[in-house]
Amino acid sequence: MCGILFISKNNYSKIQSFKALETMNHRGPDNINYKIKNNNYFGHVRLSIIDLNERSNQPFESNGLLIIYNGEVYNYKELIKDHNLIVKTESDTEVVLEMYRKYGSDALKYLNGMFSFVIHDIIHDTIFIARDRLGIKPLYYRFEMHSLVVSSEIEPILTLKEDSFDEFGIRQYKKLRMTIKGYTIYKNIKQFPPGHFYDGKNLIRYWDLEIHEKASPTNDLLNDLILDAVSIRTRSDVPVGSFLSGGLDSTILSYLLKPTHTWTVGFKNMNEFKWSELANAGLNSNHCKVLINYNEFLELGKKMIKKRKEPLSVPNEILIYKMTMAVKKENTVVLSGEGADELFWGYDRIFKWANKLNDKIDIKQFDQYYCYGSDKDEEVIDFALEGLPGKKPIDKIAYYFQIIHLQGLLRRLDNSTMLCSVEARVPFVDHRLVELMAGTPFDWRMGKSFKEPLKNIYSSLIPPEILQREKIGFPVPLDNIFPLPTNKTGMDKWLMFNLKELFKFKS
């Protein structure tokens, strides 16, 4: 896990460019370096996870190719063997580079993991940029006069040159708690789309989720795939821990991983500690219950907004950040349960609603079931639902959650953990698992309750109380934290807090 900064045909000074790169030191405290090739700037900050030797520092150059890379390709060992790659390091970075040398853009279909990278062919002076299928690793870009700036975060781009706010991006945030479909809250800074690559001329999609009706997989097949998704995400030269809230998803991952350390977080009078303790009773891990108070919640939120240069998505983003501070004392890698709700329809209320629709998705009902901000903005909802593939409304909603909604959660996780120089891995977002689940029957996924397939497979592994408990998110007492104004909902006050802090730092 790292941070990358690329500036094509760089017109900035070395000092300006390096200052921008330094704003991402938290993403890579183990090494910072840059190279200039053909007047292109390649900057990298490294968090050492695999092959801790300095030989794997970046920018990494080999036989006329150079790469800056953020993420992990978990199947790198299999790629070396299956494709007869000759490598000099033990890092997945070199494997990605050699796969590109051998297959060009087709290399992407072989990669299993989370990644964003820039590859430069030094001899032919060409650029290749790619992002993983589901957007686990962030990547932003801005086209300037004769240049392209690409970065793992927004702050380096703004450090080079300020930007104005995008009114439609802000409206998206107020309605959806995130910006979508390439937007950010800045006019000229865009999100590089997941499942795409850029060849120097065109932005090309190399992967999309296809939802076609199909039979449900056997429990053995699903279990084997989940086990493998967890197993390959333990590949690391540093210790791997796990979040453990006591919910179904984190409990399954923790029981499969059997980590030495686990963590949860909450407020003194609002937390899930009894559930995490119950889950940990069968693990006997060193379980850390992290406390946060209201004042600390606000101060950490302000700090995160100032650093991110964007508003936070949901209140529990701050709780993840607080919890990861404790993680960093013991681990550099942690497993997290993002993706399970989207794949196994943990949001049972909205999926039951969508399954009853015969024709099209009603905008007002979608607003009621999904949106949080009380502002009425049908244009934003129209934009969110526009162009969703699928024959039936339930297919469109499934696509929205697995491809669009999930990106917001992954962005939240990356922001919160990387601020602490910790890499979060998400087994449920393994693309093989996402593809396997797409189009499977509603009755199989929902059954008697939400996430029925997971409950059936792991009923003998985890405590029955956790199997039977109702789903809740990270509990945050917003009305206590934001007592005023009394005529606003807790979520509206949360959104107002974020935008107020953002405008303060921007002014």
N, C-alpha and C positions, 0 to 999 in steps of 0.2 A: 504494500500500500504506500502510495507516494503522492506527489503533486507534480504536475507538468505545466510548463509555460512555453508556448511556441509563438514566435513572431516572424512572419514571412517578410522578406525584403525590408529588414528592420531599419527604421529611421530614428529609433530611439538610441540614446547613448548607452554604453555598457553599464554605467552607474544607474540610469533610469530603469533599464531592464532588470538588473540585479535587485534593485530596490523592490520592484514588483514581485520578483520571485521570492524574496525574503518574507513577504507577507504570508506565505504558506509554510513557514518553518514548522508549524505544528503538524503538518501532514508528513513531514520527513525530517525529524531532528537528527538522524544519524549521518546524513551527508547532504551537502548542497553543492551543485556544480552546474556549469553551462558550457556549451560549445557554440561557435559560430561557423556555419558552413554555407558557402555561396550566399553570404549576407543574410542567412536565416538564423534566428536565435533559438536555441534549444536549451531550456532550463529545466532542472529537475531537483526535487528534494526527496530524500529517501528515508522510508521507515523500513528497516531491515527485518524481513520475515523468513525468506528462503534464501539460502546461500549467503550467510552473513559476511562473507569475505568481501573486501573492497574491490575485487575483480568484477563484481556484479554491480558496482556503482554505475549510475547513469549521468549523462547520456552515454549509451552503450554503442560502440562502433565496431563493426566487423566486416572486412572485405567489401568496402564500398557502400555499406548500409549503416544507418544510424537510427537509433530508436530512443524515444522518451516514453515511458509507460507507467500507468497507474493501475494497480489491481493485482489479481492473481488468476492465472490459468491453472486450474487444479489438475487437469489431466496431462500435465507436461511430461511426466515420466512415460506415459503410454504413447504420447506423440513422438518422443525420441525413438522408442522401440519400433512403433508401427510404420514410421516414415523414414527410418534409417538416417536420422539426423546426426551430424557430427558436431558436438558442442564441446566447449572448453571449460564451461562453468557448470554449476549445479543449479542455476537459476532459471525460472520460467521466462525471464526476460529474453534470454538468448534463444530459447525455443520459439517464442513468438516471432522473433526476427528471422530465424532460419525457416520457419513455416512460410513466412511471407516471401522469402527468397525463392522457395520451391514452388509455391502455388499462387502467389499474388493475392488478389482479393478473395479467391476461393479458400484461402487458409482459414478465413473466419468461421466457416462451417464446421471446422474440426475443433475449435476452441471451446472448452467448457469452463466457464468462470465469469469473473467480473473484470471489465477492463475498459480503459480508454487509452489510446496511444497515437503517437505521430511517428511515422517512419519516413526517413529521407534517403532517397537514392542520390548519393553524393555525385556520382559520375554523370548521371543524366539530369540532375537538378530537378527531381520530381518529389512530390509530397503525397503521402497516403495517411489518412486520418480515419480512425474507426472507434466505435463505441459498442459495448456489449448489447446483447439482444434486448434485455429488459430494463436497461438504464440503471444498473446497480451502482456503477461508478459515474460520477458527474463529469460533465464536460460542457464548457461554455465557449462561445466565440463571438467575435465582432469583426465585420469587414470595415476597414478604414479606406483611405483614399486609394492607395496602391498596395495595401497590406492586409493580412489576415492575422488576428490575434486569437489564440486558443489557450484555454486554461482550465484547470480542475476546479477553480473557484472564481467568483466574480471580482473579488477584491483586487487581484493583480491587474485585471483589465481596467478597472477604475483608477488604479494607481498610475497607470500609463496615461490615461486620459479620462476625464470626468464624462458622465452621461446624464441625460435628463430622464425623469420618470415617464413610464408609459402608462397612460390613463387606463387603457383597456386591461393591461396587466394588473394594475391595482384593483380594478373592478373584479377580475377573476379571483384574486386573493380574498377579497371581501365576501365573495359568494362561495368559493370552493376551498378556501384555506390554502390555495396553492395556485401557481401559474401552470398552464398546460399547453400542449401542442407547440412547443418551441418557444413560447413566450417567457420573458422574465418581467420584472417590474421596471426594466430600463428599455428605452426606445431602441437602442442599437445592439444590445447584448442579447443573444439568443442561446437557447439550450440546443446543443448538438443532439439530434434525435437518436434514441436507442435503435439498435438493429440497422444502422446505416453506416456507410463509409463515404469518404470524400476523396476523389482521385486527383484533385487539383483543378478539375473542371466542373464536375457534377457531383451532387449528393445523391447516393444510390442506396435503396433499401436492399439489404441482403437477407432479412428475416422478418417475418410477421407471424402472428398467431392465427392459425386457421381453425375456425370452430365449425365442425361438421358433426352431426349426430353419429354416435358410435356406442358400442356396448361398453359397459364398465369393465375395468381391468380386474383381474383376480386379486385377492388380498395378498397372495404371495408375490405377484409382480409388483404391486404398489409398495409393499414392504421392502422388497429387495432394492427398489429404486431409491426409496427414502434412506435406507441404510447406506447405500453407496454414496448418495448425496452428502450425507453426514461424514462418512469415512474419508472421502477425498478432501473434505474441508478441514480435516485435522492435519493435513500435510503442512508442516511448519517446522522451522528450526528454533522456534520460541514457544512457550507454553500456550495452550488453548483453554479458555474457560467458557462459561455459559451464563447468560442472563437466566434467572429463574424466578418468575413472578408467582408461580403456583397456578398459572393458567394452563390450558391443555397444550398449547404449542411449545412453550418454553420447557414444560415438564417432559414432553416427549423427547425433545432434543437433548435435554440434560441426561435423561435416562439412557439414551443411546450413546451419548458421548462419555458419560461417567467422568466428569471433570474433577480436578482437585479443588477448584474454587468456583463458586456461583454467587450471584448478586441479585438483590432486589432493592427497590427504593420506594419511599412513601413519606407521608406526613405523619406526625405523632398521632393524630386522631382520625386519620384517613389513610389506610394502607391495606396491603394484601399479605401482611407478614404471617398471619396464621396459615394461609394457604401455601406460602413458600416454605414454611417450616414443615408442614405436612408433606409436601413434595420431597423436601430434602431428607426426610426421615428414611426414605428408601435409598438415598444416595450416600449419605454421610460425607458430603463434601464440606469444605470450609465455607460455610454460607454466611455472607455479609449482608446485613439489613441496613441500608443506608437511609438516614433521616435527613429531611430537608424542611426548613421552616418558611413561613410566608415571605419574610424580608429577603432571605437568601434566594428564594424563587424569583423575586423581582429583580434582584441585582444580577443574578446569573442570566436572566432573560435579556436585560439591557446589554450585558457583555456580549452575548451571542449575536444579538441584532447588529451591534456595532461591528463585530468581526465579519459576520456573514454578508453584510450590506443588503440583506433581504429580511422581510418579516418571517417569524417562525410559523410553522404550519399549525400545530396543535400544542396545548399546554404541556403535554407529556414529553415534548422535545427537550424541555429544560430538565425534567426528571431523568431522562436518558443521559444527558450531559453530566448531571450530578453523580449518577450511578457509575458512569464510565471513569470519573475521577478516581473512584475506589478501585475499579478494575485495573487501572494503570499501575497500581502499586504491586500487583501480582502477575498480570498477564499483558501481552501485547495483542493477542487475538481473542475474540469472543464470538460465540455463536448467538444468533438472534432469530426469533420466530417469524419475522416478516414474510408475507406471502401465503401463509396457511389460511388466513381468513379469505383471501381472494381466490385461492384454488379450491378450498373445501367449503366455501360459502358460509363463513362464520357470521356474516351480516345477514342473518336469517330473515329479518323483517323485510329488507328491501328485495331480497331474492324471491321470497314468497309473493310479494306484490308483483314483481316483474313476471313471474310465472303465470299469473292470472290474466295478464294482458293478452289480448287477441290480435291487435293490429299494430298500433304505434305507442310510443312512450309519451305519456301525458306530462308536459313540462311542469305544470303546477304540482302534480303529484311527485315528480322527481325532486322538485324543490323541497317538498314536505318531508320526503323520506331520506334525502341525502344531504342537502345543503344546510349550512350552519348559520351563516350571516342572515339577519332578518331583512336586509335591503332587497327589494324586488328588482331583479335584473334578468329578464327572460332572454336577453341577447346573449349573456354569458352562458346560460344553460343551453340555449340553442347551439352555441359554439362548441360546448362540451360534448353534446350528443350528435353533432353533425358528422356524417360519414362513417358511423360505426358499422362494421360488417356484421352480417348475421341475418338469417331469415326471420327469426322471431325476436320479440322484445327481450326475452330472457337471454338470448345469445348476445344481443347488443350490450345489455347490462353486464354480462359476464366479461365481455371484451373490455368494456370501460374499466371495470375494477382490476382486471389482470394486467392491462397495458397502460392505462392512464392514471387511475387512482393509486396503484401500487408505486408508480414513480415518485409520488409525493412522499410516501412512507420511506422509500429507499433514500430519498434526498435528506429527509429528516434524520435517518439513522446515520448516514455518512457524515452529515454536519456535526451531529452531537458527539460521535465517537472520535472522529478525526481531530476535533479540537483538543482531545486528550492524547493524541498520538496512539490511538488504538484502532486496530482493524476489525470491523464487524463482518462476519460471514453469514450468509442466509441460505441454508440448505433447501428450504421450501421454494426458493426462486431458481433452483436448477432448471434450465430450460427443458430438459428431458421430462421432468415432472410436470411442468406447465403444459407441454405438448400432450402428454399422456392424459391429463385431466380435461383438456378442452373438448367440449361436446359430449361429455358423459351425462347419463340421465339425471334429471332433477331428483327423482325419487331416491336414487342411489346416493346422491351427495347429501341430500337433506334427511331422508329417512324419517326416523322418529324425532330427531333433533338435529341441530346444526353439526357439521363435521362428522357425520355418521361413519364414513369410512375409517377415519383416524381412530374413532372410539372403538370400532369393531376390531381393528388390527391390534391395538395396544391395550385392550381391556384387561389383559392378564399382567401387564407390565407396570402400569401406574395406578395409584390409589383410586378406588371407586368414587370417593368424594370429589376428586378433581374431574373425573369423567362426567359426573352428574351436575357440577356447579354451573350456574348461569354465566354467560359471557359478559365480562365488563372490561373496559379499557383501563389504562392507568388512571386511578381516581385523583382528580384535582379539584379542590373546593374553590372554584372561581369566584363565587359570590362573597366568600370570606376574604379572598385576596384582593378583590376589587369591589369593595362595598358600595362605591358610588360610580356613576349615577344609579339610583334605585329603579329608574324606569327603563333600564337596559338589561338585556339578558347577559348571563355570564360570558357566553361566547362573543357577543357583540363587544363587551368590555375588553375581552382578550384581543380581539382584532384591533380595537381602538388603541390599546396599549402598544401593540406592535408598530402600527403606522405612526403613532406619535413619536416613538423612540427613533424610528427610521428617519423621519423628517428632521428630527433634531440633529442627528449625526450628519445628515446630508446638507443641512443649511450652513 
